[in-house]
Amino acid sequence: MALSREDAAELRDAVGDALTRREEFFRTACEHREDGTYVVERRGADSTGNSTVFDSFAEARRLFDRLPPSFDAEALSSAGVTGSRRHMLVRHFAEHPAFPCTLASRNPLEAEKT
């Protein structure tokens, strides 16, 4: 059974929508892109300087798993994350329900795995 051109276009759009998902939290947002990448950014940011792109969500999960039970932005430096992106990722791990983590301190910014 062949699809009409119109049906094929609708199916393509539906698959793209299913593969792309954006979630927003208090200070951060993330996007699962169609190409499989996972992007973490400051909520409402309008420049790429406020985002970190992972090859996949699994890569972000592996980074989180390698962190110590209690971690701060400096702990992310060893993973090659620089500048304010380190603080953004600490907040993202604490905000995203897939990461068992909470903020332990806001100043200095520190998170703890739960």
N, C-alpha and C positions, 0 to 999 in steps of 0.2 A: 504494500500500500504506500503510495507516494503522497507527500504533503504538498498542499498548494504553496505557492510562494508566500502568500499572506500568513498561512498557518505556520510555516517554517520561521518567518520573521517573528511571530508572536512567541513561538517556542524558544528561539534564540534569546529574546528579551527576558523571558521568564527564567531561563537557565542563568543568565547574567545576574538577574536580581537575586536569585537564590544563592549564588556564589559570592555576592557582594553584600556585606552587612556592616552597618555602622552602629556603634553603641556610644552613648554619652553618659558620663558620670559627673561628679561634682566639679572636679578640676581637670579631668582628662577625658579623652575620647579615643576610640580605636576603630579601625576599619579592617575588615577581612576583605581583601580585594580579589577580583576575579582571577588574577594571575597567581593567587595563592599567598601573596605577601600579606603581612600583618603590620599595620601602621599604628603607632601610638603617638598621640599629639596632645598639646595643651588644648583644652576645650575652648573653642572660639578663636583659636590662633589662625592667622592668615599667611604665615610664612613657613617654609620648610625648615627653618632654623629651630622651630618648636616641635619637631617630630623626629621619631626614630622608626626606621623601617627594618623589619625582620623578614627573612626569607619565608617564614611561615609562623603560625601561632606556636607550633611545636618548638621552634627556636627560642621564642620568648619564654616558653615554659622551661626549657633547659637552662636558660640564664637564671630564672627564678630558682630552680632546683639547686643550682650551684652556689647560691648565696647562703651565708651563714644564718643561723636561726634568728639572730638580731642583726640588722644591717642598716647602713646609712648610704648616702649618695657616694661617699668615697669607695664603698665596696663595689660599686658599679664601674669605677675607673679601671679596675683590673680586667674588665670585660671589654674595654675599649670605648665605653660610653663617655662622652666628654661634656663639659659645660653644664648648662642648666638642664640638659636632657637627663642627667643623672637624677636630679630631684624629681623631674616629671615621672620617671620610671618608678621611683620609690612610691610616689603618690598613686600611680596607676596600679601597681601590684596591690596596694592597700584598698583601692576602690573596686577593682574588678572581682566579681564573685568567683571566678575560676582559680584565683590565687588565694590560698589560705593564709591571709596576712592582714594585719591591722597596723595603724599608725600608733606607735608607742609614745612618740614625742614630736611636737611640731617645731620646736626650737631647742636644740638642733633637730632637724628632720630625721627621724629614725623609725623603722618598721620592725615588727616582729612576726615571724611565722606562727601560725596557730595550729 
